[in-house]
Amino acid sequence: MATAGQVVSLALVAVLWGGSSPFLRAGAAGMEDVRGRGHLGQLLAEIRFLGLNCKYMVPFLLNQGGSLLFYLTLASTDLSLAVPLCNSLALVVTLVTGRILGEDVGGKRAVAGMLLTILGVSLCLAGSGTRSRGTEPDQG
């Protein structure tokens, strides 16, 4: 069974991943106009554009912080709980953050999808508690 600390850590990972995604998209705007000579020159020009762009680097570093927290949390959390919880909640946070920033996220279908995602995460959390209690050997 997942502890409250593990669930909070995984939810924070989802917030860091999902909340940074719309900001990464916004920060990368204009990259299609970057030009370099040849393939290597183009790659270096794009790396320089992103690396020197604070609107991109701040959400990128927050996103990577979420990845580090995810890695550290995996050491003590059931993988079959951690992956669906983080990825599905990150999607919900991405949609909510995108909507707050004025992006078109899909209307009623997106809301229905978020509600179903939250229901699925709730079932995963409830099932992880039941499964861990049911696998203990009887003390007869």
C-alpha positions in Angstrom: 0.0 0.0 0.0 1.3 3.5 -0.9 1.9 5.8 2.0 0.6 9.3 2.1 4.1 10.6 1.5 4.5 8.5 -1.6 1.2 9.6 -3.0 2.1 13.3 -2.3 5.5 12.8 -4.0 3.9 11.2 -7.1 1.2 14.0 -7.2 4.0 16.6 -7.1 5.8 14.8 -9.9 2.5 15.0 -11.9 2.2 18.8 -11.1 5.8 19.4 -12.2 5.5 17.4 -15.4 2.0 18.6 -16.3 2.4 22.1 -15.2 5.6 22.7 -17.1 4.4 21.2 -20.5 2.3 24.2 -21.7 5.1 26.6 -20.6 7.7 24.5 -22.5 5.5 24.8 -25.6 5.2 28.6 -25.2 8.9 29.0 -24.4 9.9 27.1 -27.6 7.8 29.4 -29.8 9.9 30.9 -32.5 12.3 27.9 -32.8 11.0 27.2 -36.3 12.6 30.5 -37.4 16.1 29.5 -36.1 18.5 28.8 -38.9 22.0 27.3 -39.0 24.4 26.1 -41.7 24.1 22.4 -42.3 22.7 19.8 -39.9 25.2 20.4 -37.1 24.9 24.1 -37.4 21.1 23.9 -37.2 21.3 21.6 -34.1 23.7 24.0 -32.4 21.6 27.0 -33.3 18.5 25.3 -31.8 20.4 24.3 -28.6 21.6 27.9 -28.2 18.1 29.3 -28.8 16.6 27.1 -26.2 19.5 27.2 -23.7 19.5 31.0 -23.6 15.7 31.3 -23.4 14.6 31.8 -19.8 10.9 31.2 -20.9 12.0 27.7 -21.9 14.8 26.9 -19.4 12.8 27.6 -16.2 9.9 25.1 -17.1 12.5 22.7 -18.4 14.4 22.7 -15.1 11.1 22.2 -13.2 10.2 19.4 -15.5 13.6 17.7 -14.9 13.2 18.3 -11.1 10.0 16.3 -11.5 11.9 13.5 -13.2 14.4 13.4 -10.4 11.7 13.3 -7.8 10.0 10.5 -9.8 13.3 8.5 -9.9 13.8 8.9 -6.1 10.2 8.0 -5.3 10.4 4.8 -7.4 12.9 3.4 -4.9 10.1 2.9 -2.4 6.9 2.8 -4.5 5.2 0.1 -6.4 5.9 0.7 -10.1 2.4 -0.5 -11.1 1.0 2.4 -9.1 3.6 5.1 -9.7 3.6 5.1 -13.5 -0.2 5.3 -14.1 -0.7 7.8 -11.3 2.1 10.2 -12.5 1.3 10.0 -16.2 -2.4 10.2 -15.9 -2.4 13.1 -13.4 0.3 14.9 -15.5 -2.1 14.8 -18.4 -4.9 16.3 -16.3 -2.6 19.0 -14.9 -1.4 19.7 -18.5 -5.0 20.2 -19.7 -5.9 22.5 -16.7 -2.7 24.5 -17.0 -3.2 24.9 -20.8 -6.7 26.0 -20.2 -5.6 28.6 -17.7 -3.1 29.9 -20.2 -5.8 30.2 -22.8 -5.1 27.2 -25.0 -8.0 25.3 -26.6 -8.0 21.9 -24.7 -11.1 20.3 -26.2 -14.2 21.3 -24.3 -16.6 18.7 -22.9 -14.7 15.7 -24.2 -11.6 17.0 -22.4 -13.5 17.4 -19.1 -15.0 13.9 -19.5 -11.6 12.5 -20.1 -10.1 14.3 -17.0 -13.0 12.9 -14.9 -12.4 9.4 -16.2 -8.7 9.7 -15.6 -9.3 10.8 -12.0 -11.6 7.9 -11.5 -9.0 5.5 -12.9 -6.3 7.0 -10.6 -8.7 6.6 -7.6 -9.3 3.0 -8.5 -5.5 2.4 -8.8 -5.0 3.9 -5.3 -7.9 1.9 -3.8 -6.7 -1.3 -5.5 -3.1 -0.9 -4.3 -4.3 -0.9 -0.7 -6.5 -4.0 -1.3 -3.8 -5.9 -3.2 -1.1 -5.3 -0.6 -3.3 -6.5 2.2 -4.4 -9.5 0.2 -0.9 -10.8 -0.6 0.3 -11.2 3.0 0.5 -14.8 4.2 -2.0 -16.0 6.7 -0.7 -16.3 10.2 -2.6 -19.5 11.2 
